[in-house]
Amino acid sequence: MANTLYNGTTCRITFGDQCRAVNSATRHVSRSLSFCSNLSTLPLKALEMDTGKRHVGVTVVKAKSDFDELGVDISLSPRVNAVKPSKTVAISDQATALVQAGVPVIRLAAGEPDFDTPAPIAEAGINAIREGYTRYTPNAGTQELRQAICHKLKEENGISYTPDQIVISNGAKQSLTQAVLAVCSPGDEVIIPAPFWVSYPEMARLADATPVILPTSISDDFLLDPKLLESIITERSRLLILCSPSNPTGSVYPKKLLEEIARIVAKHPRLLVLSDEIYEHIIYAPATHTSFASLPGMWNRTLTVNGFSKAFAMTGWRLGYIAGPKHFVAACGKIQSQFTSGASSISQKAAVAALGLGYAGGEAVSTMVKAFRERRDFLVKSFRQMDGVKISEPQGAFYLFIDVSSYYGREAPGFGKIEDSESLCRYLLDQGQVALVPGSAFGDDNCIRISYAASLTTLQAAVERIKKALIPLSSGALV
């Protein structure tokens, strides 16, 4: 299918000892797959792995180019070489390239709402341009927006801040990265429950810190076990990253469990919490959102990150923020001042309008959440009817993270052996023309992630394609 669309470039998928995984008995190194950064230009068959040879350690591969012939040193920083490119971005780019080439791929890989930005927000941005509000803003963001964020956090989350305890950035990803860089030193450990958002371990590596992966189970709805958390904390533990509602699982941490985690955190003076709350408004009753900083004793050691991309369908506006104790937030601002400076003036005007829509985004956001819930219910019902699929019903966000490991080891006619989540996703893209993300990208190779930020009609078509593609695997022999 896709092999005629590209040139003969090939890709190697390497294994490396680049993070530490934890189980209840001991710590061990986890070996994870990484896509090449130019995945979007590769044919499907170029992604096939050579599973006969696994190379331990970091492998640096120098590309052949004219610079080599000219004798120029093209080596990269070891810090950059340690960072893996995002699989979600790579797969989304590949699927987009296929669509642009005329292949009817259904794209369910990206974490981006399919709704337009609500009209009042868009109009505020347009008016900002028309009124000449197009110059630099203060590095930390406009006073108007920071005050609006303080009001939102007080009214909706029960946490109090002043404008000088807020830094507005070009997206929540920048806010998260700057927080990790600001508080972590070389050799520090960053505790990351798995499944995790793909960027968390790489942020730790950029700070020369060590990601310590804390596994969870689908039978526990992918929520961390406090006892396991307590068992792995050391004097090097600096940061615990929590994401609720979760990307990729849609799990929501109940308040009682967060309180247990808070009691453990309180025992360790060096341990801070980075609370990623970007999906807080995309939540399905009876689940409710609790901000970690609102728990007793946690305000002083919590960095809360949020933004406008998900709830307000503003992914392209690139705007996020961090709130926390001034000492830490000022450090984030210092990094930003030498990195990007302030966020877009236009986007900040639009964000003020977003926060003015009402509690939790008002009717505009509740309408989107209602649609997400309808889609979630359809997918949960559909996949529960499929043999060999395990499900934890998501309570928030717009992802379904399903266990499909029962299909591993089976032979797919015309494709080959399904060995893991990556090969299954390649098979579904090749045979079903549906783009999904392998669970290995999120630290759980048993699963795949399906984004339901797509119309119900699109999701219905995708389910039919997936069902059809899985039929040969259900009857296929284990090899």
Secondary structure by P-SEA (a helix, b strand, c coil): ccccccccbbbbbbbcccbbbbcccbbbbbbbbbcccccccccccccccccccccccbbbbbbbccccccccccccccccccccccaaaaaaaaaaaaaaacccccccccccccccccaaaaaaaaaaaaacccccccccccaaaaaaaaaaaaaccccccccccccccccaaaaaaaaaaacccccbbbbbccccccaaaaaaaaacbbbbbbbbbccccccccaaaaaacccccccbbbbbcccccccccccaaaaaaaaaaaaacccbbbbccccccccccccbbbbcccccccccccbbbbccccccccccccccccccccaaaaaaaaaaaaaccccccaaaaaaaaaaaaccccccaaaaaaaaaaaaaaaaaaaaaaaccccccccccccbbbbbbcccccccccccccccccaaaaaaaaaacccbbbbbccccccccbbbbbccccaaaaaaaaaaaaaaaccccccccc
